[in-house]
Amino acid sequence: MEVIVLILIIANVLVSMKGFNDKAFFEQYKFQVGPVHQGQKIRMLTSGFLHVDMSHLLFNMLTLYFFANAVIDHLGNPKFLAIYFGSLLAGSLFALNFHKNEPYYSAVGASGAVMGVVYSSILLNPSMNLYLFFIPIPIPAYVFGVGYLLYSMFGMKNSWGNIGHSAHIGGAIGGYVLTLLLYPSAFLENKWMVIILAIPIVLMFVFKDKLER
């Protein structure tokens, strides 16, 4: 594991553990539309290091662990960090825009940042396969990426579960755009993957009015 990934995981664990045991701390730094509109922009960053519970934290950190090195191997640590934090902020911005009329809407978790890393790794490694839930059948990573983004779109529209679907979508878009900006060779090397991953993003903007509640 790269040192920078270990540092991010440790930071997420320490801040999340503090939030688990300190309700006031959790409330002060979680993402919430009303306080952000009132000027507490720092919540758009700090919320990405808080988690609801241990399973939420574990899922995000395991996903980060499995996908981060593929990005670092191609782009190096500085660009990986740009994608991680850029995707985190993109997720918060997307959630803020989608829930702009819901002052009490709140969310926490590194999911936006992690989804950005997932999309980046797929763009950079189009032949990557995943093994989910210990099923010994390889699933092409791009199938997972497209499928999960479509699921998040419908989940956002229908409020499925206690999940920040809008942050997932914003993070995925952030990772996609930042990777192409930081590694434009992907347009030539993996052009079909660029097109495939763009399809759900384009569909989301085409049907934006219908997705909004």
C-alpha positions as CSV (number, residue, x, y, z in Angstrom):
1,M,0.0,0.0,0.0
2,E,1.3,3.5,-0.9
3,V,2.0,5.7,2.1
4,I,-0.3,8.4,0.9
5,V,-3.2,5.9,0.9
6,L,-2.3,4.8,4.4
7,I,-2.3,8.4,5.6
8,L,-5.8,9.0,4.1
9,I,-7.2,5.8,5.6
10,I,-5.7,6.7,9.0
11,A,-7.2,10.2,8.8
12,N,-10.6,8.9,7.9
13,V,-10.5,6.4,10.8
14,L,-9.3,8.9,13.4
15,V,-11.9,11.6,12.4
16,S,-14.7,9.1,12.1
17,M,-13.9,7.6,15.5
18,K,-14.0,11.1,17.0
19,G,-17.4,11.6,15.3
20,F,-18.7,8.2,16.6
21,N,-17.9,9.3,20.2
22,D,-18.6,13.0,20.0
23,K,-22.0,14.0,18.8
24,A,-21.3,17.7,18.9
25,F,-18.1,17.2,16.7
26,F,-20.1,15.1,14.2
27,E,-22.9,17.7,14.0
28,Q,-20.4,20.6,13.6
29,Y,-18.5,19.1,10.7
30,K,-21.0,17.0,8.8
31,F,-22.3,18.2,5.4
32,Q,-25.6,20.0,5.8
33,V,-27.2,22.3,3.2
34,G,-28.5,25.0,5.5
35,P,-25.2,25.7,7.4
36,V,-23.2,25.5,4.1
37,H,-25.4,28.1,2.5
38,Q,-24.8,30.2,5.6
39,G,-21.1,30.2,5.0
40,Q,-19.8,27.1,6.7
41,K,-18.1,25.9,3.5
42,I,-15.5,23.8,5.4
43,R,-18.3,21.2,5.9
44,M,-18.0,20.3,2.3
45,L,-14.5,19.0,3.0
46,T,-14.7,17.8,6.6
47,S,-17.8,15.7,6.0
48,G,-15.7,13.5,3.7
49,F,-13.8,12.2,6.7
50,L,-16.8,11.4,8.9
51,H,-18.8,8.2,8.6
52,V,-22.2,7.0,10.0
53,D,-20.8,3.8,11.5
54,M,-18.0,1.3,11.3
55,S,-19.5,-0.6,8.3
56,H,-19.8,2.6,6.3
57,L,-16.2,3.5,7.2
58,L,-14.9,0.0,6.4
59,F,-16.7,-0.2,3.0
60,N,-15.2,3.1,1.8
61,M,-11.7,2.4,3.1
62,L,-11.6,-1.1,1.5
63,T,-12.8,0.4,-1.8
64,L,-10.1,3.1,-1.6
65,Y,-7.5,0.5,-0.7
66,F,-8.3,-1.7,-3.8
67,F,-8.5,1.1,-6.4
68,A,-6.1,3.8,-5.2
69,N,-2.8,2.1,-6.3
70,A,-4.0,1.8,-9.9
71,V,-4.4,5.6,-10.1
72,I,-1.1,6.3,-8.3
73,D,0.8,3.9,-10.6
74,H,-0.3,6.0,-13.6
75,L,-0.4,9.5,-12.3
76,G,1.7,9.7,-9.1
77,N,0.8,10.9,-5.6
78,P,0.2,14.7,-6.4
79,K,-2.3,14.0,-9.2
80,F,-3.9,11.2,-7.1
81,L,-4.5,13.6,-4.3
82,A,-5.9,16.1,-6.8
83,I,-8.4,13.5,-7.9
84,Y,-9.3,12.4,-4.4
85,F,-9.9,15.8,-3.0
86,G,-11.3,17.2,-6.2
87,S,-13.9,14.4,-6.3
88,L,-14.7,14.9,-2.7
89,L,-15.5,18.5,-3.3
90,A,-17.3,17.7,-6.6
91,G,-19.6,15.3,-4.6
92,S,-20.4,18.0,-2.1
93,L,-21.1,20.6,-4.8
94,F,-23.4,18.2,-6.6
95,A,-25.2,17.3,-3.4
96,L,-25.5,21.0,-2.5
97,N,-27.0,21.8,-5.9
98,F,-29.4,18.9,-6.0
99,H,-30.6,19.5,-2.5
100,K,-30.4,23.3,-2.6
101,N,-34.0,23.6,-1.3
102,E,-33.6,21.1,1.5
103,P,-31.8,23.0,4.3
104,Y,-31.8,20.0,6.7
105,Y,-30.4,17.6,4.1
106,S,-27.1,16.2,5.5
107,A,-24.6,13.6,4.5
108,V,-21.2,12.2,5.6
109,G,-18.6,9.9,4.1
110,A,-15.7,9.5,1.8
111,S,-18.0,8.1,-0.9
112,G,-17.6,11.0,-3.3
113,A,-13.8,10.9,-3.1
114,V,-13.8,7.1,-3.4
115,M,-16.1,7.1,-6.4
116,G,-13.8,9.6,-8.1
117,V,-10.9,7.2,-7.5
118,V,-12.9,4.3,-8.8
119,Y,-13.8,6.1,-12.0
120,S,-10.3,7.3,-12.5
121,S,-8.8,3.8,-12.1
122,I,-11.3,2.4,-14.6
123,L,-10.4,5.1,-17.1
124,L,-6.7,4.3,-16.6
125,N,-7.1,0.5,-16.5
126,P,-9.9,-0.4,-18.8
127,S,-9.2,-4.1,-18.7
128,M,-9.5,-4.2,-14.9
129,N,-11.9,-6.8,-13.4
130,L,-13.6,-6.9,-10.1
131,Y,-14.7,-9.7,-7.8
132,L,-17.7,-8.7,-5.7
133,F,-19.0,-10.3,-2.6
134,F,-16.5,-13.2,-2.9
135,I,-18.2,-14.5,-6.0
136,P,-15.4,-16.0,-8.2
137,I,-16.7,-14.5,-11.4
138,P,-14.7,-11.5,-12.8
139,I,-16.9,-8.5,-13.5
140,P,-15.4,-5.9,-15.9
141,A,-14.7,-2.7,-13.9
142,Y,-16.5,-0.5,-16.4
143,V,-19.7,-2.6,-16.0
144,F,-19.5,-1.9,-12.3
145,G,-18.8,1.8,-12.8
146,V,-21.6,2.4,-15.3
147,G,-24.1,0.2,-13.3
148,Y,-23.3,1.9,-10.0
149,L,-23.7,5.3,-11.5
150,L,-27.1,4.4,-13.0
151,Y,-28.1,2.9,-9.7
152,S,-27.1,6.1,-7.9
153,M,-29.1,8.2,-10.4
154,F,-32.3,6.2,-9.7
155,G,-31.5,6.1,-6.0
156,M,-31.1,9.9,-5.9
157,K,-34.4,10.3,-7.7
158,N,-36.3,7.9,-5.4
159,S,-34.4,8.5,-2.2
160,W,-33.4,4.8,-1.9
161,G,-31.9,4.1,1.5
162,N,-30.0,6.3,3.8
163,I,-27.3,6.9,1.2
164,G,-25.8,10.1,-0.3
165,H,-26.4,9.1,-3.9
166,S,-25.8,12.7,-5.2
167,A,-22.3,12.7,-3.7
168,H,-21.6,9.4,-5.4
169,I,-22.6,10.9,-8.8
170,G,-20.7,14.2,-8.2
171,G,-17.6,12.3,-7.1
172,A,-17.7,10.0,-10.2
173,I,-18.1,13.0,-12.5
174,G,-15.2,14.7,-10.7
175,G,-12.9,11.7,-11.0
176,Y,-13.8,11.3,-14.7
177,V,-13.2,14.9,-15.6
178,L,-10.1,15.4,-13.5
179,T,-8.5,12.2,-14.8
180,L,-9.0,13.3,-18.4
181,L,-7.6,16.8,-17.6
182,L,-4.6,15.4,-15.8
183,Y,-4.0,12.5,-18.2
184,P,-5.3,13.6,-21.7
185,S,-3.6,10.6,-23.3
186,A,-6.5,8.6,-22.1
187,F,-8.5,10.1,-24.9
188,L,-6.3,8.2,-27.4
189,E,-5.2,5.2,-25.3
190,N,-8.7,4.3,-23.9
191,K,-11.1,6.2,-26.1
192,W,-13.8,3.6,-26.0
193,M,-13.7,3.5,-22.2
194,V,-13.9,7.3,-22.2
195,I,-17.1,7.1,-24.3
196,I,-18.6,4.2,-22.3
197,L,-18.2,6.0,-18.9
198,A,-19.5,9.2,-20.4
199,I,-22.8,7.7,-21.3
200,P,-24.5,7.7,-17.9
201,I,-23.0,11.1,-17.1
202,V,-24.5,12.5,-20.3
203,L,-27.9,10.8,-19.6
204,M,-27.9,12.3,-16.2
205,F,-27.6,15.9,-17.6
206,V,-30.1,15.2,-20.3
207,F,-32.7,14.0,-17.8
208,K,-31.7,16.4,-15.1
209,D,-35.2,17.9,-14.7
210,K,-36.8,14.5,-14.3
211,L,-34.3,13.5,-11.7
212,E,-34.9,16.6,-9.5
213,R,-37.6,16.2,-7.0
